[in-house]
Structure formats: C-alpha cells, structure tokens
C-alpha cells in the first residue's frame, strides 16, 4: 500500500496505542478534550496519538505529509521523542486553546466504503489498539460506519472504540456536548450587546445565530439575552402569525429577534438563494407592514462564525476531563464502542454507540419563553404544532 505525501510513524509498537481523531465542524473544547485524553491516557499507560487531519489522515487523500503526531504532556518528553525521529507535541499547557490543530473540515469521501476500508488498513498498519473519535453527530456516524470495515463486533481486529461529543448545537441525544455551554455564553453575550444597542438607539435587530436543524444554541442564547422573539429553524409561519409578529415589532420602540440560521432553509434555497435567514425573515415582516425608518431602524444582522473560535469555558474543560476519565474507566473494564456522557454532576456514565441518536429537538419547557410580547396567535400556533415528540 502506498500513500503519497505521507509520513508514517516510525515509533516502536506498544501494547496500548490510542489514536484520537478530531473531525467535523469546529467548536470550543476540541483542544480541551485532546489535553484530557493525553493526560489521562498517559497516566494509565497508553501511548496517545492524534491524526493530523481527522479521518482524512488515514487515506491516500491526505494533504499533509505528517499523518500522525504523538501527544505527550511535557516538553522534555517531546524533545526526547523528536530526537528519536518521532513527531510529538506537548499538550500540557494547551487546555484553553481555541480551535484544534488536529482536524479537518469534514471529509465527505468517508461516505465511500472503499475509503473507509483503506482507512482501516492504515489504522492496523500503525499498530493502533484503541480509537477515540471526537466531534459532532457527523463524526459519530463516520465512526459507526467505519467500524464495519474492521469486521463484526466479535472480530479480533475490531478496535476498542469510543466517541466524545463536541458540538456547539448539542445534537447528540443523552449528553451535554463539550462546547455547548461555551457557545451559549459567547453567543448570548453578543446577543445581549445588541439588545442594549437596540434599546439605546431605538432599533429592531434580527440577529442570525447558529442552528441549522435543532436551533438549541439559538434558543438558549435568545432566552439568556432576553430576546423579544426566538425563531427556530423548523418554523414555517402562516400569514396570520407573520402579521401578528410584524405588528408587535412595528409598535415596539426597540427589540431583539434571534433567528436560527436554518429558518426556511429549503424555501430560501429555492426562491431566494442569496438571502440569509435574518434577511429573509425581514423581507417576510416587511410584507406585513414592518418598516425601517429614521425613528426606529430595522436591521438584519448576518450569521457569524466567530463563536467557533472562542476559548472554551471552564465548565466545558471540566466536562472534558470527566469524560476522558469515564472513557478510560470503560476501556479498562472491557467496554468498547461507547460514548461517555455528562448531563449533571450526578448524571454521568457511558452509553453504547448503538443506542445513540441525533437529536434535532429543543426542550418543550422553553416554548413559553420564545416571545416576550405575549402574542396569542403565535403562542397558540406553537402549542398546536410542537409537542414533546415533534421538537
């Protein structure tokens, strides 16, 4: 097997060699998880490695000459390994780094079974024994599909595998994703700043925020910032509700409206491909009388990816270490193909990968907090369409 533009590991093989793969959309906390895996794994006698470009690093489609790096805690160990010709990186002081050095922006070719089979052969060639994939629901799907390339669950070549959930929008059921709380803190800070600006300068802001399917990030940010209205991605307002919303905003001297980026995505793609979610919602409201005027501006704020690159909050760092501890406990107890979960201080553990599902829903308890105008038509429309099973 040949791989162009790659450099394979020259390190001697050991009994427990763990490969961490970081993939999917960026979120605060990737580096925190990398450090936690390095510290906890090293302490328990694992040799910890990271793929430099996520799943792509295990295929001939890699774009980096260096495919894998050994992760160590201190710089002295790094210098020793470098002297032996083994690529290494010290992780001891990087727990608050934004972003991640070890990842790719998704890898669509991994949907191809032949590409996954190639990756399985590369994994085996390097002598890895344990596998941890870190990311959101797409990374989870990639891991579960990839495991089939190693054979059935009782096959000796199948690795001990785990998944750690890192995502801003918290879209894997049964867990609080690393990065979610940080994303809410950063997003709500910006939203609240626009709220105060709206009050000071008499403006109506339509702020577009992350939320392509579930809208959980937009919802939590909007509620925390005390937005006057939160528009979720699965909403399709009838005319009478749009008219009610437009009239309420027209009568208000200021307002903040949070619009999830996925709002009317299919309709916009067909009819207005150049309009953002916030601009499209503005157009809808204008059709029912809401106007931009000198005495009260109407401003559609575009979507921004700034919060993907913020430093993780300490609550997410703490959860990273807890999940790493739960993961290695599971490995040492003979468990595999699991996800460590942390929902609260006394609600932690591991779940089988087979039982995990994508969760594009928001919590029903938040529904009364979607608007602060007490709009009867809007509230009746929400109550009649979105039950606990539907959202």
N, C-alpha and C positions, 0 to 999 in steps of 0.2 A: 504494500500500500504506500502510495506517495502522496504527500501533501505539499503543494507549492507554497512558498512564503511562510513556512512554519519552522519553529524550533521546538523539538520535543524535549521533555525533561530528561536530564542525564542523572538524576538522583537515584541512588540505590533503592530497591523496593523494600517496603516495610510491611509489618503485619496489618496496620490500620492507617490507610491513606485516604483522607477525605477530600473530595472535590466539591467546592462551593460554586454554583452557577447563578449569576445575577442577571436577570433579564426583564423585559417589559418596560413600561413607562416609568420614568424616574419619579421618586418620591422621597421625602425626608426620612432618613433612617437606614438606607442601604449600608452606609459605612458603619453605623452603629451595630448592625447585625454582623457585618464582616469582622469587626473587632471582637464582638461577643463570641462568635464561633471560633475565632483564633485563640482567644484566651482560654475558653472553656475546653476546647478540643486539645490544646497543648497541655493543659493541666491534667487531662485524663489520658494522655499518651497517644493522641492522634497526631499524624502529620497532616497539616491543613494546607490545601492548595486552592487557588481560585482560577477559574477560566477567565482569560483577559477580555474576551468578547462574548460572554454568555454562551448559549448553545452553539453559536457560530464557530467558536474556537475548536470544537471537536469535529469540524468538517473541512473539506477542501475549499469551502467558500470563505474561510477566514481571511481577513485583510491585514492581520498583524503577524509579524514574524515570530513574536513571542506568544505562545499559546497558553501557557500556564505559569503562574508565579506561586512560590512557596510563601505562605503567610506566617510570620513569627511575631512574637511580642516585642522583643527588644532589639536594639540596633547592633549589639555585639554579636548576636546570633546571625543577624542579617549579613554582617561583614564576613563572618566565618563561611557562610554558605556561598556568598559571592566569590570568595577566594577559591572555593571548590568548583566554580563554574555553574552553580545552581542559582537561577534567578529567584530573588527573595525580596520581600517587602516587610518593613517593620510597621506593625499596626498599633503599637502600644498607646500612642497619643492621638489617634485619629477618630475617636469615638463621636466627636461632634462635627466631623467633616460633612459638608453638604454634598449631595450627589454621590456618585460611586465611580471608582476607577475601573471596576470590573463589570462591564455590562455592554449590551448592545441595545439599540432602539428597536426592539422586536426583531424576529427573524422568520419571515413568512415561509421561507423554504423548508422550515422544520415541519410543516404540514405534510411533506412528502415522506412516505415510509422509507424510501431508499436513503434519504438524507439522514433520517433517524437511525437506520441500521448502520450507516457509515460512522455516525457519532458513537454508537455502542461499541464498535470495533476500536475506535480511538480511545475510548474510556478504558477498555480492557487492556489495550497495549501499554497504557501508562501504569497499570497496576493499582488503579484506584479500587478501594473496597467499599467506601461509603459515599453517598451522594446527597447533597442538600441543595435544592433549588429555591431561590429567593426571588419573589416578585408578586404580581397580582394574579387574577384569575387566568389570564392567558398563559403565564408561566406554569401554573398548576396544570392546565390542560396539556401543555407541552410535556411536562414530566410524566403524567399518566400515560400519554400516548407513547412516549419514548421507552417506558419500562417494558412494553410489549416486545421491543426489539431485543431484549435480553432473554426472552423466553417466558414461560409460565411462572407464577409466583413461587413454585417449589423448585425452580431451576437453580442450580448452584451458582451459575454465572450472574444471576439477577442481583443487583447491588442492594445493600441496606440503604433505603432511601427515605428522605423526608422533605417537607415543604415548609417554608416560613413565609407568612403572608405580609407583604409590604405594599401598601397602596394608600393613596390619598382618599379614594372614594369608598374604601371598606366594603368591597363587593364579593367577599367570600363568606358564606354563612358560618355561624358558630365561632367567630373570632373577632377581636378588635385588631385591625391591621396596624402594623408599625407604620407611622406616618400620618395616620388619620387625625389624631389629636393635634399634632403639629400643624397639619394643613388647616384645621378649623381655627386654630389660634392665629395663624398668619392671615388666612382669608378674612376672618371676622374683624381683624384689626384694620385691614384696608376698607372693608365694607362700612365699619363704624366711622372711619375717617370721612368717607363720602356722605354718610348720614349727617355728620356735623357740618360739612361744607354745604349740603343741601339746605340745612336749617339757616345757616348764616347768610347765604346768598340767594335764598328762595329758588331752589332748583328741584326738579324731579330727575333723579338718577335711575336709569335702567342698567344695572350692573350685571354683566355676564360673568358667571363663575363656573368652575368645573362641575360636571355632572352630565355625562353623556347618556346614561341609562337610568341609574337609580336616583341621582340627584341628592344623595345623602350629604355630600360635602356642602353643596349649595344650601340645602335645608338647614343644616346645623349652623353654618356661617350666618345665614339670614336671621335665624331666630336669635342667635347670640348678639348680633349687631342691632337687633330690634328693627329689622326692616319692616316696612309697611305691608309688603306683599312678597311672597316667595312663589315663583313659577317653576314647577317641576318638569322634567323632560318628557314625561308621558302625558302631560296635559294637552287637550285639544278643546279649547274653549268654544262654546256656541256663541252666537251673536249676542244673545241677551246678557250673557256673563261679561263679554268684552265691553258691551255698552255700560254695564254697571261699573266695571273697573275704570273705564275711561272717565266716566262722570265723577267718580270718587277722587281720582287723581286731579282732574280739572279743578275741583273745588278746594284742593289742598294747596297750601302755600309752599309746602316742601314735602318730599317723600323719597324713600329709598326702596327700589324694587330689585330683588335678586332674581335673575333669570338663569336657569341652568343651561349649559351650552348645548344640550341635546333637545331643547324645546323645538317642536315642529321640524325636526331634522329632515325627515323624508319629504315633507311638503316644501321646505326651503330648497332642498336639492332639486326638486322638480321645477318649481316655479320661480325661485329667487336664489340661485346658487351663489351669488356674490354677497348675500346678506348674512350677517351674524345673527345669532339668536336674539340678542338685545335689539338690534336694528329692525329685525322682523317684527318683534313684539311692539316696538314703537310704531311701525307702519300700521299694525292692526289697531292700535289705540287711536292713532290719528284719524283713521276711517270712522271712528265713533266720537270725534269731537275734541280729543285731547290735542292741545296746540303748544308749540314752542313760541313763547312771546317774551318781550323785554322784561316784563314784570315777574315772570316765572319761567325759567329756562327748562327745556325738556332735552335731556342728554342721554344718549345710548352709549354706555361705556363698553368697549370691546373686550373680548376674553383675553386674559393674560396668563402666561405660564410661569410667572415669577415665583409662585409659591413652591414649584417643584424643586427649586434650587435653594430653599432656605435651610438653615441648620436645624437638625432635629431637636425637639424639646426634650427635657429630661424625663418626662413621663414615657416617651417613646424609647428613650435609651434604656430606662429601667425595664420596660417590657422586652426589649431585645435580649438583655441578659437573662431574664426569666425564661424566655422561650428557648434560648440556647441551652440552659440548664435542663429544662424539661426534655428537650430533644435528645441530649446525650444520655440522660437517665433512661429514656425509652430504648435507645440503641443498646445500652448495657444490659437491659432487661430482655433483649432479644426481639424487641418490637421493630417493625420496619413498615415503610410506606404509610407514614403518619404525618400529621401536622400538629405542632404544639399550639395550643390556644390560650389566650389570656383575655378574659372578659371583665374580671374584677379580682380583687385580692384573694378571695376565697373561691373563685370560679376559674380554675386553671386545669390543664391536663393535656392530653393528646387525643386526636381524632383520626380514624383511618382515612386515607385518601379516598377510598371507595365511597365513603359516606359524605364527602364534601360536595357542595353545590354552589354555583354562582347565585348571589342574592341581589337582584336588581330591584330592591324594595326599600321603602322608607318605613319608619316606625309609625304605626297608626296613632300613637299618643301625641305625635307632633301635629296632626291635622288641624286642631283648633288654633294653632299658632301660625298658620300660613298667611293670615292677613290681620291687620290691626284696625281695619275700617269697620269691622262687623258687618260685612256685606251679606245680606240674606240670600241672594241668588247664588253667589259664589260658594257660600258655605253649604247650601243645600245641594249644589251640583257636586261638590267634593264628597259629601256624605253619601250621596246616592250611587256614586261610581267607584269609590275606592274603599274596599273592605280590607280586612286583615289579610285575606287570601289574595287580593288583587294587587297590593302595592308592597 
